[in-house]
Amino acid sequence: MSNVVIVGAQWGDEGKGKVVDIYTEFANDVVRYQGGNNAGHTLVVGNEKTVLHLIPSGILHEGKRCIIGNGVVLDPKVFIEEIEGLKKKGYLKDDSQLVVDGNVNIIMPYHKAIDIARESSSSQRKIGTTGRGIGPTYEDKVGRRGIRFNDLIRPEMLARKVKEVLPEKNFFLEKFLGGTPLDEAAIIEEYTAYGQKLEKYLGAASKILNKSIEEGHNILFEGAQGALLDIDHGTYPYVTSSSTTSGGACTGTGVGPRFLHEVIGISKAYVTRVGEGPFPTELHDEMGEALRKAGQEFGATTGRPRRCGWFDAVALREAVRTNGMTGLAITKMDVLNDLETIKICTAYSYRGELLEDFPQDFEILKECKPVYEELEGWQTDIAGATSFETLPVKAQEYLKKLEAVTGCPAVLISIGPRRDETIQVKNPFV
């Protein structure tokens, strides 16, 4: 038995969906443990592209059980659309393949309205949220005002909770944010219909997963976003609202830490970020635009262009430490194919001082400048490489350098978007 946690090692969008899809072959259960539909995982099977926002990427494999853990916040409308889209493509033929924990908190219309109004307000600091209502839903979860999946499928309970909370939300929306109040009856009617449609997916993630562990099965824990967006360990306040680090796999599913065996961090061969917040290696020149174009760096959820920059080993070392990473999956190596030289940030310069550790103080991080080491590029198409040894020598040297400066071994190398464009150096399930 081996249980593996997949986490983003940067600011999200690292290619976790593809890695989860590959590792699902070796797992019995795949479980999503945090975040909501503010994350998008893009998978390419053959020539067909599928984008998932809530359902674990393992759903593309027949016979694998996919679970949405209690740490996730769920938009039922988006969830239903994903289910219908998968069924149209011939996936999810058996509804028992998909389980939603009863304690999952539900994204309600007022959450989305508040999220959008805050970002639009001139008096509010812009975080760069997706406007999907994720943050306000987690606020209500922590404030003990949330509506859970268990409530969604019970019409009387749903109506009671909406009636309790909506007057406060409408007051805040209208009087403070200048928005439009929402209709109570319309919300109850719409969400009651969602509950009736989704009731068949109700389950208890903790019980299911711990029984699976007792039976010696393999579990793959799928994270969303990236370690540097963690609510506690990320670049606060420019973070997401959940625990994106490996610890979230325990709190978001009800599985104890002694049952987690490997933590694989997914990292691009360069770095991207969506939304606001510090980004020391960001490139504002033609090189940044070239990376964006070559890597097709536009958000799977929002379509927003991603900010691009050189690989940041300082930030990656922080992610390795806070997650206890045992291996790295390096994605999008092929995006660097044509570059004559490639830079790696190995330290920061702050007011004349050299920093090798990631600053905890946001005000310090804002002023940090990258200190680079420059390597020769391989200037060769790496498509067709089947092992580390068959990669160009300069590509091998680049990967070895990434291992050295992060202190973590590369266990998987992605050289293209398709499943078969992958080199597995070491399988964490074996």
Secondary structure, 3 states (H helix, E strand, C coil): CCEEEEEECCCCCCCHHHHHHHHHHHCCEEEECCECCCCCEEEEECCEEEEECCCCHHHHCCCCEEEECCCEEECHHHHHHHHHHHHHCCCCCCHHHEEEECCCEECCHHHHHHHHHHHHCCCCCCCCCCCCCHHHHHHHHHCCCCCEHHHHCCHHHHHHHHHHHHHHHHHHHHHHCCCCCCCHHHHHHHHHHHHHHHHHHEECHHHHHHHHHHCCCCEEEECCCCHHHCCCCCCCCCCCCCCCCCCHHHHCCCCCHHHCCEEEEEEECCEEECCCCCCCCECCCHHHHHHHHHCCCECCCCCCECEEECEEHHHHHHHHHHHCCCEEEEECHHHHCCCCEEEEEEEEEECCEEECCCCCCHHHHHHCEEEEEEEECCCCCCCCCCCHHHCCHHHHHHHHHHHHHHCCCEEEEECCCECCCEEECCCCCC
